[in-house]
Amino acid sequence: MSISTGDFFYPYVKFFHGAAYNLHQILEGLDVVSSTFNGRDDAGKFIGTYWSPDEAMVITLGYLMMLSTLLIPLLAAAAYTVGKKRGVFIFFALLLLPGALNCLGLFPNINYLPIRYTINGVGKLGSEVGLIPLLMLCALTGWGLMVLIYDNLNLTERFRQLYDHFWFPLALVAAVFFVADNGANEDAALLKEATASIQDASAFLLSQIKRYDDYCKANGLDKLKSCQWSSDSQWTFTHIKEGEASYFMDYAPDDSKGFYAANRKTISDEDVIAIRKEINDYNLRLCPVKYFSNVISRSSPLSSTCEYVPRGYCSVNPDGPAGLVDKNISSHTVALASECIVPWLAGAKPSLKQLSALVSQHDKAKNHRWLYFLAVAVAVGAKVALATTKLCLIDARPAADRRRVLRVARQRLGQCVRALRRLLVGFGQLAWFAAIRVFQLLKRG
């Protein structure tokens, strides 16, 4: 069995690679980093944009590697505080263990990478396995810092009790997050339901428009404004039927007049009324309503041509002017339900935008909450460190045995200062001797 340097470092590379991927996904959702790049040819001319998470993640990976180089001496100092040389030995043994196990083929193959990566993914949190390396790094940072702080500031049991006052309220925040997640799920479900209703209503109306288009062609009515509309509007309702909420908010008309304009930029009020009147005549011709009094009427029986419009799509009164169409059209069978569905679609846009904005806020909150959990991991590491200091009886150590790292740092700093002073004194003596020699040579000359 051949063992290479790559085999030894492979577990660490995968560890940081997965952590960087998941961290980059969160930061991209917060619009802190981006996976979008500008492509240029050999002459430096702009030729387009492209997306590459692999390329963008390298910067995040570099920062994580830099932080890890700072974390190793921090943890080594904390290990020295806990157990002196034996503690440092145990720390480096644990640090080198994954590489040694991988060289022996005993380290498990863990995939920290997310299954998918979403460009500009607001609310996307990456992989739960990829979160483990980041939580470990944060917890270790909190542990190392707290061990050093507790020992070098001569803290006591009183500090542990004060820390518990900060620690226990963190559990209450979980309840707040639970309620927030519940509200976010409800808003997301409402948005999904509203989008589905818009798509279904468009599909329902589109099928009737296609039948009307066939009716116009079969009866040579192509010159009617409503027949031209039935041909032109199919593109609009097809895309609404197939599009998501974002498409409807960005591209669907803002009012009923826009739906009747179809692919035209503008349309006069007279043309709109002409289209609606021709459609009303078509409905009365194919699905006549028999009136027995002002309040009693009978619709045409249900058929493949005459349909009841689902009440959810006909909850808005027809547009004015009054008397153009029956205001009780929702209770009758019709061949073309534009008087119900078009005003309803036009009125659905503001509420859909409001729901979409709420869901977007909830999604961003997920990214911020994820960063909060990293901060909690640091607090967890600090809590474990306090337990470590209690387990190692740091409080019972004599004053001369506290501040281990600080005393060692002072000793090393003193040695460096003394060495530097010797160098300066030696350099000064050498310079003085050289100056005297030069003076003597100049005097002889």
BELTA-V360787 format. One line per field, one symbol per residue. ss: DSSP state (a for helix, b for strand, c for the rest). phi: phi as a letter, one per 40 degrees, with the letter a starting at -180 (. if undefined). psi: psi as a letter, one per 30 degrees, with the letter a starting at -180 (. if undefined). A space follows every 50 residues. Layout:
ss=???
phi=???
psi=???
//
This chain:
ss=ccccaaaaaaaaaaaaaaaaaaaaaaaaaccccccbbbbbcccccbbbbb bcaaaaaaaaaaaaaaaaaaaaaaaaaaaaaaaaaaaaaaaaaaaaaaaa aaaccccccccccccccccccccccccaaaaaaaaaaaaaaaaaaaaaaa aaccccaaaaaaaaaaacaaaaaaaaaaaaaaaaaaaaaaaaaaaaaaaa aaaaaaaaaaaaaaaaaaccccccaaaaaaaacaaaaaaaaaccaaaaaa accccaaaaaacccccccaaaaaaaaaaaaaaaaaacccbbcccccbbcc ccccccbbccaaacccccccccccccccaaacbbcccaaaaaaaaaaaaa aaaaaaaaaaaaaaaaaaaaaaaaaaaaaaaaaaaaaaaaacccccccaa accaaaaaaaaaaaaaaaaaaaaaaaaaaaaaaaaaaaaaaaaac
phi=.cbbcccccdccccdcccccccccccccccgcbabcbccbcccgccbiba badccccdccccccccccccccccccccccccbfcccccccccccccdcc ccccgbcccbcccccbbbcfccgcbgbccccddccccccccccccccccc ccbfcbddcdcccccccccccccccccccccccccccccccccccccccc ccccccccccccccccccbgbcccccccccccccccccccccccdccccc bcccaccccccfcccbacccccccccccccccccccbcbcbcacbbabcc ccacccbccddccbcbccccccgcbccccccbcbcacccccccccccccd ccccccccccccccccccccccccccccccdcccccccccccfcccccdc bcfcccccccccccccccccccccccccccccccccccccccccc
psi=kkkleeeefeeeeeeeeeeeeeeeeeeefggelkgklkkkafggkkfall kjeeeefeeeeeeeeeeeffeeeeeeeeeeeegbeeeeeeefeeefeeee eeefgfkljkjfklelkkkhikfkgbkeeffeeeeeeeeeeeeeeeeeee efghlaeeeeeeeefeeeffefeeeeeeeeeeeeeeeeeeeeeeeeeeee eeeeeeeeeeeeeeeeefghgffkeeeeeeeefeeefeeeeflaeeeeee fklfleeeeffbgkelkleeeeeeeeeeeeeeefeeikkkkfaffklklk lkafejkkkkeffhfklllllkfelkfhffglklfjhefeeeeeeeffee eeeeeeeeeeeeeeeeeeeeeeeeeeeeeeeeeeeeeeeeegheffklef glheeeeeeeeeeeeeeeeeeeeeeeeeeeeeeeeeeeeeeeee.
//
